[in-house]
Amino acid sequence: MNRYLLCITGASGVIYGYRTLQILSERFKVEAIVSSAGQTVLKEELGKGISDLKREFPSVEFYDERDLCAPVASGSRLTSYGAVLVVPCSTSTLASVACGVNSNLIHRVCEVALKERVKLVMLVREMPYSKIHLENMLRLTEAGAIILPASPGFYHHPESLEDMIDFVVGKVLDAVGVKHNLYKRWKEG
């Protein structure tokens, strides 16, 4: 499985999605969906627009979140992907997917990933969690999704913000079996 679908939603922490896109697109075929809220956060937090991403990552195919007829909306297509990654995942997206509500392409591909048993990783970026957030995470975990909080570790002695970002992105990649050297593992030389 040398193909991944990356979804960037409107949660703060769009740097995680951006860094994931950088790492994956160096080695794999990547397709991406950036929600309209994700585009707003991308502009606010990184000063970039979707046109900037398309220019920086010319090998990545971007789909519009309103395009429910995109190839990735079909299970027959999505089954050839290594994983669907929602990085970062807003709690609104989390709730929509947990309840089976498809109001955009990101929601649809997450639903398809669950029904087709394609790995679905959702990097939830929110704090604190409400009971509703936790129930939605449990519901999705029981349905087969992998829920990761955007919580950097410190045992690898990060020296920069980039080290902390790479730790979280590394955990996302670990969840789908992508080898990397983004952080030093526990008790690793």
C-alpha contacts under 8 A as a table, 3 or more apart, distances in Angstrom:
res1	aa1	res2	aa2	distance
1	M	80	S	6.54
1	M	81	Y	5.70
1	M	82	G	4.60
2	N	28	F	5.39
2	N	29	K	6.22
2	N	81	Y	7.02
2	N	82	G	6.35
3	R	28	F	5.84
3	R	29	K	4.69
3	R	30	V	5.69
3	R	31	E	7.82
3	R	80	S	7.36
3	R	81	Y	4.95
3	R	82	G	5.70
3	R	83	A	7.70
4	Y	24	L	7.91
4	Y	28	F	7.34
4	Y	29	K	6.50
4	Y	30	V	4.97
4	Y	31	E	6.40
4	Y	81	Y	5.45
4	Y	82	G	5.53
4	Y	83	A	5.41
4	Y	84	V	6.15
4	Y	85	L	7.59
5	L	30	V	5.82
5	L	31	E	4.88
5	L	32	A	5.54
5	L	33	I	7.82
5	L	81	Y	7.23
5	L	83	A	6.50
5	L	84	V	4.83
5	L	85	L	6.20
6	L	17	G	7.70
6	L	21	L	7.32
6	L	30	V	7.13
6	L	31	E	6.28
6	L	32	A	4.68
6	L	33	I	6.43
6	L	84	V	6.01
6	L	85	L	4.84
6	L	86	V	6.01
6	L	87	V	7.05
7	C	17	G	7.78
7	C	32	A	5.64
7	C	33	I	4.79
7	C	34	V	5.81
7	C	35	S	7.70
7	C	84	V	7.48
7	C	85	L	5.98
7	C	86	V	4.59
7	C	87	V	6.13
7	C	88	P	7.83
7	C	106	I	6.47
8	I	14	V	7.08
8	I	17	G	5.98
8	I	32	A	7.75
8	I	33	I	6.32
8	I	34	V	4.72
8	I	35	S	6.34
8	I	38	G	5.71
8	I	86	V	5.88
8	I	87	V	5.29
8	I	88	P	5.73
8	I	89	C	6.98
9	T	14	V	7.90
9	T	34	V	6.18
9	T	35	S	5.28
9	T	36	S	7.80
9	T	37	A	6.25
9	T	38	G	4.29
9	T	39	Q	7.92
9	T	86	V	7.19
9	T	87	V	7.07
9	T	88	P	5.96
9	T	89	C	5.59
9	T	90	S	5.95
9	T	93	T	7.38
10	G	14	V	7.82
10	G	35	S	6.83
10	G	36	S	7.48
10	G	37	A	4.29
10	G	38	G	3.80
10	G	39	Q	7.30
10	G	40	T	7.20
10	G	41	V	5.96
10	G	88	P	7.55
10	G	89	C	7.31
10	G	90	S	5.76
11	A	14	V	6.91
11	A	37	A	7.93
11	A	38	G	6.92
11	A	41	V	7.18
11	A	88	P	5.93
11	A	89	C	6.05
11	A	90	S	4.48
11	A	91	T	7.67
11	A	125	R	6.14
11	A	126	E	7.50
12	S	41	V	6.50
12	S	45	E	7.80
12	S	88	P	7.38
12	S	125	R	6.65
12	S	126	E	7.93
13	G	16	Y	5.82
13	G	17	G	7.65
13	G	45	E	7.87
13	G	88	P	6.22
13	G	125	R	6.76
14	V	17	G	5.21
14	V	18	Y	6.28
14	V	38	G	7.38
14	V	41	V	6.67
14	V	42	L	5.98
14	V	45	E	7.13
14	V	46	L	7.84
14	V	87	V	7.33
14	V	88	P	6.02
15	I	18	Y	4.90
15	I	19	R	5.97
15	I	45	E	7.76
15	I	46	L	7.30
15	I	165	I	7.64
16	Y	19	R	5.25
16	Y	20	T	6.06
16	Y	87	V	6.24
16	Y	88	P	6.41
16	Y	165	I	6.44
16	Y	168	V	7.45
16	Y	169	V	6.21
17	G	20	T	5.03
17	G	21	L	6.10
17	G	86	V	7.93
17	G	87	V	4.75
17	G	88	P	5.92
18	Y	21	L	5.09
18	Y	22	Q	6.33
19	R	22	Q	4.96
19	R	23	I	6.27
19	R	165	I	7.91
19	R	166	D	7.69
19	R	169	V	7.13
20	T	23	I	5.23
20	T	24	L	6.00
20	T	87	V	7.79
20	T	169	V	6.07
21	L	24	L	5.36
21	L	25	S	5.78
21	L	30	V	7.75
22	Q	25	S	5.55
22	Q	26	E	6.50
22	Q	57	F	7.96
23	I	26	E	5.58
23	I	27	R	7.31
24	L	27	R	5.63
24	L	28	F	5.65
24	L	29	K	7.76
24	L	30	V	6.88
25	S	28	F	5.31
25	S	29	K	6.29
25	S	30	V	5.79
25	S	57	F	7.49
25	S	59	S	7.43
25	S	60	V	7.05
29	K	59	S	7.56
29	K	60	V	7.09
30	V	59	S	7.64
30	V	60	V	5.33
30	V	61	E	6.92
31	E	60	V	5.30
31	E	61	E	4.71
31	E	62	F	5.82
31	E	63	Y	7.62
32	A	60	V	6.92
32	A	61	E	6.23
32	A	62	F	4.78
32	A	63	Y	6.24
33	I	62	F	5.69
33	I	63	Y	5.14
33	I	64	D	6.24
33	I	65	E	6.16
33	I	105	L	7.78
33	I	106	I	6.86
34	V	38	G	5.60
34	V	39	Q	6.23
34	V	50	I	7.77
34	V	62	F	7.80
34	V	63	Y	7.71
34	V	64	D	7.24
34	V	65	E	6.79
35	S	38	G	4.75
35	S	39	Q	6.15
35	S	64	D	7.59
35	S	65	E	5.61
35	S	106	I	7.55
36	S	39	Q	5.01
36	S	40	T	6.39
36	S	65	E	7.51
37	A	40	T	5.00
37	A	41	V	6.37
38	G	41	V	5.12
38	G	42	L	5.97
39	Q	42	L	4.88
39	Q	43	K	6.20
39	Q	49	G	6.41
39	Q	50	I	6.62
40	T	43	K	5.28
40	T	44	E	6.21
41	V	44	E	4.87
41	V	45	E	5.75
41	V	46	L	7.85
42	L	45	E	5.46
42	L	46	L	5.43
42	L	47	G	6.49
42	L	48	K	5.75
42	L	49	G	6.51
43	K	46	L	5.61
43	K	47	G	4.29
43	K	48	K	4.71
43	K	49	G	5.62
44	E	47	G	5.73
44	E	48	K	7.91
48	K	51	S	7.98
48	K	52	D	5.82
48	K	53	L	7.35
49	G	52	D	5.21
49	G	53	L	6.69
50	I	53	L	5.09
50	I	54	K	6.27
51	S	54	K	5.04
51	S	55	R	6.19
52	D	55	R	5.10
52	D	56	E	6.09
53	L	56	E	5.03
53	L	57	F	5.81
54	K	57	F	5.25
54	K	58	P	5.57
54	K	60	V	7.24
54	K	62	F	7.51
55	R	58	P	5.64
57	F	60	V	5.56
58	P	61	E	7.71
63	Y	67	D	6.96
63	Y	70	A	7.06
64	D	67	D	5.40
64	D	105	L	7.59
65	E	68	L	7.41
65	E	104	N	5.41
65	E	105	L	4.72
65	E	106	I	6.38
66	R	104	N	5.52
66	R	105	L	6.02
67	D	70	A	5.51
67	D	104	N	7.65
67	D	105	L	6.26
68	L	73	A	6.24
68	L	104	N	6.85
68	L	105	L	5.34
68	L	108	R	7.56
69	C	73	A	6.31
70	A	73	A	5.58
70	A	74	S	7.89
70	A	105	L	7.99
71	P	74	S	5.99
71	P	77	R	6.45
72	V	75	G	7.48
72	V	77	R	5.93
72	V	78	L	5.61
72	V	109	V	6.56
73	A	77	R	7.73
73	A	78	L	7.41
73	A	105	L	6.83
73	A	108	R	6.18
73	A	109	V	5.41
73	A	112	V	7.10
74	S	77	R	5.44
74	S	78	L	6.20
74	S	109	V	7.76
74	S	112	V	7.02
75	G	78	L	4.93
75	G	79	T	5.96
75	G	112	V	5.74
75	G	113	A	7.40
75	G	116	E	6.33
76	S	79	T	5.94
76	S	80	S	7.91
77	R	80	S	6.07
77	R	81	Y	7.88
78	L	81	Y	5.49
78	L	109	V	7.91
78	L	112	V	7.50
78	L	113	A	6.99
78	L	116	E	7.95
78	L	118	V	7.46
79	T	113	A	7.77
79	T	116	E	6.59
79	T	118	V	6.24
81	Y	84	V	7.46
81	Y	118	V	7.27
82	G	118	V	7.14
82	G	119	K	6.96
82	G	176	V	7.35
83	A	113	A	7.97
83	A	118	V	5.86
83	A	119	K	4.63
83	A	120	L	5.85
83	A	121	V	7.48
83	A	176	V	6.68
84	V	109	V	7.72
84	V	110	C	7.13
84	V	113	A	6.94
84	V	118	V	7.25
84	V	119	K	6.19
84	V	120	L	4.90
84	V	121	V	6.37
85	L	120	L	5.96
85	L	121	V	4.86
85	L	122	M	6.13
85	L	123	L	7.88
86	V	89	C	5.28
86	V	120	L	7.74
86	V	121	V	6.11
86	V	122	M	4.76
86	V	123	L	6.12
87	V	122	M	6.38
87	V	123	L	5.20
87	V	124	V	7.62
88	P	122	M	7.18
88	P	123	L	5.16
88	P	124	V	6.04
88	P	125	R	6.13
89	C	93	T	6.38
89	C	94	L	6.71
89	C	122	M	5.70
89	C	123	L	5.26
89	C	124	V	4.70
89	C	125	R	6.21
90	S	93	T	5.24
90	S	94	L	6.25
90	S	124	V	6.19
90	S	125	R	6.38
90	S	126	E	7.37
91	T	94	L	4.71
91	T	95	A	6.01
91	T	124	V	6.94
91	T	125	R	7.73
91	T	126	E	7.18
91	T	133	H	6.70
92	S	95	A	5.12
92	S	96	S	6.20
93	T	96	S	5.08
93	T	97	V	6.13
93	T	107	H	6.82
94	L	97	V	5.40
94	L	98	A	6.05
94	L	122	M	7.91
94	L	124	V	7.87
94	L	133	H	7.80
94	L	136	N	6.68
94	L	137	M	7.34
95	A	98	A	5.03
95	A	99	C	6.10
95	A	133	H	7.44
95	A	136	N	5.99
96	S	99	C	5.28
96	S	100	G	5.99
96	S	101	V	4.87
96	S	102	N	6.82
96	S	107	H	6.65
97	V	100	G	4.99
97	V	101	V	6.06
97	V	102	N	7.32
97	V	107	H	5.65
97	V	110	C	6.59
97	V	111	E	6.38
97	V	140	L	7.80
98	A	101	V	7.84
98	A	136	N	5.57
98	A	137	M	7.67
98	A	139	R	6.23
98	A	140	L	5.64
100	G	107	H	7.94
100	G	111	E	6.78
101	V	107	H	7.03
102	N	105	L	7.37
102	N	107	H	4.99
102	N	108	R	5.31
102	N	111	E	7.97
103	S	107	H	6.57
103	S	108	R	7.67
104	N	107	H	5.52
104	N	108	R	6.40
105	L	108	R	4.90
105	L	109	V	6.10
106	I	109	V	5.33
106	I	110	C	6.24
107	H	110	C	5.24
107	H	111	E	6.25
108	R	111	E	5.12
108	R	112	V	6.15
109	V	112	V	4.91
109	V	113	A	5.95
110	C	113	A	5.02
110	C	114	L	6.30
110	C	120	L	6.80
111	E	114	L	5.21
111	E	115	K	6.32
112	V	115	K	5.15
112	V	116	E	5.94
113	A	116	E	5.22
113	A	117	R	5.71
113	A	118	V	4.63
113	A	119	K	6.60
113	A	120	L	6.21
114	L	117	R	5.08
114	L	118	V	6.28
114	L	119	K	7.55
114	L	120	L	6.96
114	L	143	A	6.74
114	L	144	G	6.38
114	L	145	A	6.97
115	K	118	V	7.82
117	R	144	G	7.34
119	K	144	G	7.73
119	K	145	A	6.78
119	K	146	I	7.62
119	K	176	V	7.12
120	L	144	G	7.52
120	L	145	A	4.95
120	L	146	I	6.05
121	V	145	A	5.98
121	V	146	I	4.71
121	V	147	I	5.99
121	V	148	L	7.19
121	V	172	V	7.27
121	V	175	A	7.36
121	V	176	V	7.91
122	M	145	A	7.30
122	M	146	I	6.24
122	M	147	I	5.04
122	M	148	L	6.04
123	L	147	I	6.19
123	L	148	L	4.73
123	L	149	P	5.54
123	L	150	A	5.98
123	L	172	V	7.50
124	V	147	I	6.99
124	V	148	L	6.11
124	V	149	P	5.01
124	V	150	A	6.09
125	R	149	P	6.30
125	R	150	A	5.45
126	E	129	Y	6.68
129	Y	132	I	7.87
129	Y	133	H	5.65
129	Y	134	L	6.47
130	S	133	H	5.12
130	S	134	L	6.37
131	K	134	L	5.12
131	K	135	E	6.05
132	I	135	E	5.07
132	I	136	N	6.11
133	H	136	N	5.15
133	H	137	M	6.19
134	L	137	M	5.01
134	L	138	L	6.15
135	E	138	L	5.04
135	E	139	R	6.04
136	N	139	R	4.99
136	N	140	L	6.15
137	M	140	L	5.21
137	M	141	T	6.03
137	M	147	I	6.61
138	L	141	T	5.00
138	L	142	E	6.08
139	R	142	E	5.21
139	R	143	A	6.29
140	L	143	A	4.84
140	L	144	G	6.30
140	L	145	A	5.36
140	L	146	I	7.77
140	L	147	I	7.78
141	T	144	G	5.13
141	T	145	A	4.81
141	T	146	I	5.97
141	T	147	I	6.64
142	E	145	A	7.31
146	I	175	A	7.59
148	L	172	V	7.48
150	A	168	V	6.20
151	S	168	V	6.63
152	P	164	M	5.63
152	P	165	I	7.20
152	P	167	F	5.94
152	P	168	V	5.46
153	G	156	H	7.25
153	G	164	M	7.37
153	G	167	F	6.89
153	G	168	V	7.92
154	F	157	H	5.33
154	F	158	P	6.28
154	F	164	M	7.93
155	Y	158	P	7.98
155	Y	186	W	6.82
156	H	183	Y	6.87
156	H	184	K	5.53
156	H	185	R	6.80
156	H	186	W	6.98
158	P	161	L	7.65
158	P	163	D	5.18
158	P	164	M	6.06
159	E	163	D	6.36
160	S	163	D	5.18
160	S	164	M	6.72
161	L	164	M	5.15
161	L	165	I	6.27
162	E	165	I	4.99
162	E	166	D	5.97
163	D	166	D	5.07
163	D	167	F	6.22
163	D	182	L	7.81
163	D	183	Y	7.18
164	M	167	F	5.14
164	M	168	V	6.67
165	I	168	V	5.37
165	I	169	V	6.23
166	D	169	V	4.97
166	D	170	G	5.70
166	D	182	L	5.41
166	D	183	Y	6.52
167	F	170	G	5.00
167	F	171	K	6.31
167	F	182	L	6.40
167	F	183	Y	5.49
168	V	171	K	5.13
168	V	172	V	6.48
169	V	172	V	5.01
169	V	173	L	6.30
169	V	182	L	7.85
170	G	173	L	5.01
170	G	174	D	6.03
170	G	180	H	7.00
170	G	181	N	7.78
170	G	182	L	5.70
170	G	183	Y	6.82
171	K	174	D	4.85
171	K	175	A	6.24
172	V	175	A	5.22
172	V	176	V	6.95
173	L	176	V	5.39
173	L	177	G	6.17
173	L	178	V	5.06
173	L	179	K	7.18
173	L	180	H	7.57
174	D	177	G	5.01
174	D	178	V	5.85
174	D	179	K	7.04
175	A	178	V	7.82
181	N	184	K	7.11
184	K	188	E	6.14
185	R	188	E	5.23
